[in-house]
Amino acid sequence: MSNPTQLRPATTTDLPAMLEIYNHAILTTTSSYHYEPRTLDQWIVWFADKQQQGMPVFVAVDEADSVIGWGTFGIFRGLWAGYRFSVEHSLYVQEGQRRRGVGRLLLQSLIDEARQRGYHTIIAGIDGTNQASLQLHQSMGFFQVAHFREVGYKFDQWLDLLFLQLML
């Protein structure tokens, strides 16, 4: 069976759908440690910053060209020049589309893009309870390099943050 999901670079017209996916994650999961949904104005600024920095933002779209996921990366700890060869990525998949290969497709595209651009390593920061994301990353060659205990707090609970890494 072929996968009808396609990837393409995000455009400004994709921002509301991307934001809806992200805000749903903020409100219902520990995938993001934000408490409050982002506004469209904040998202427009975020996207403009990504473009100005030359960083990729990909969307996964279904057969109707509706956004069902998105992914990006940026320089890990970008305030320090010594980290310029390391990137940290983010990816989010619409509820109802998870565990259907969308995340894997997005993650592979980010890995390929990071390799093509000559980065040395790609890093994932994942909540310790997010088993699906941990399994996805490990299945694609990422390995755990750090376990920060109770560094986040959301939904009245302390959260562990795991860092996974793939050498490119």
N, C-alpha and C positions, 0 to 999 in steps of 0.2 A: 504494500500500500504506500503510495507516495504521500509525502508531507505537503499539505497545501500552504504551509507557512512560508512566507518569503521575508527576507531581510532587505532593508534599504536604509540609507542615511535619513535621519529625522529632519523634518522641516518645521517651520513655525506653525503650520497648520496641524501638526501632530501634537502640539504642546497640550491642548486641553485633554486629550485622551491619555497621554502620558501622565499628566498630573492626576487624573482620576485614578489611575492604577497606583500611583505613589501614595496619594492621600488615603486610599483604601488600606494600603499596607500600614500607614502611620496609625490609623484608627483601630485596626483589628489585629495587628501582628507585632512581633518584636523584631521584624526585619529592619526596621528603622527605629532609632531611639528618639526621634522627634515625638512630641506630644500633640502639637497642633498641626492641622493640615496647612500645606503651603497654599499661597494665593497664586492666581494666574500671573499677576505682576511679578511676584518673586520668581516664578518659573521662567518667565520671559528673560529676566535678568540672568538667571542661572544658565539658560541656553545661550544667551549672548556671550557670557563669560566662556563657556565651552568653545564656542566658535572663535572667539578672540584668541584663546589659548591654542587653537588648532587641534582640539581633542575630539575624537569621534563620538557621535551619539547615533546609535542604531535603533531602529524600531523593527519589531516583528509584526507582520500584518497577515491577516487571514485572506481568504479568496476575495472578500469584498473590500480589501484594502483598509480594513479597520485595525487599529493598533491593538495588539494583544500582549505586548511586552516591549521592554526597551532595555538598553544597556549602554554603558559608557565607561570610560576610565579617565583618570587624571594622575598627575604626578603625585606619588606618595610623599607626604610631608613636604609639599611643594615650596615651602618658605626657605628651604635649605638647598643650595645648589648641588650638594653632594648626593642628593637623592634623585637627580634628574634622569637616571636610567631605570628607575623603579616606578611602576604604576600600580594604583589601586583601582579596582573596578567596582561597579554597581550594576545589578540587573534585577529587574522586577517583572513579574508575569501576572497578568490579569487572573483574578480568582476564577475558577472554572476552566482555565486553560493550563493550569499547572499539571505537571507530571505527564505532559503530552509531547515532550521534546522541544518545547519553545525555549526554555532556559538553556538547554544544551546547545541549541543552534546559536543563541545569542552569545553564550560564553565562548564557543568555538570561534565566532567571528571576532570577539575581543582579543582572544589569544592570537589569532592569525594577524590581526591588525597591529598588535603590540610587537610581534615578531618582525613584521614587515617594516615597522618604524625603527627597529633596532634597539628596542628596550631590552634590558637584561633580565628582569623578573616582573611578575604580576602577582599582586597580593589581594586577598579577599578577607574582609572583616565580617565574620558571621556570628550571629547570636548562637550561644551554645545549645539552645533548644531547637534550632532550625535543622532538624535531621535531613530533610529533603535537600537543602542547599549543601550541607556538609557532604552528603553522599554524592551529589552531582559533582562537586569540586574534586573529591577524592577519586571518583571514577575517571576524571579527566587529567589525573596526574598531580593535583595539588597535594601538598602534605602540610600537616599542622606544625607550625613553628612557635606558636605562643598561645597561652591560655590565661587570660586576664580574669580573675575571679571577682564577681560582684562589682564591676566597674560601671554598669548601667542600672538604671532603676526605671521601671515602667510597669503599669498595671499592678501596682502595689507589691512588686517583687524585685529582688536583686537579680541582675542578669550577668552572665558570664559572656565575654567576648573572645572568640577564637580567631586567630590569624592563620590563614592558610596561604601557601606560596607555591608558585610554579616557576621554575627557572626556565627561561626562554632560550 
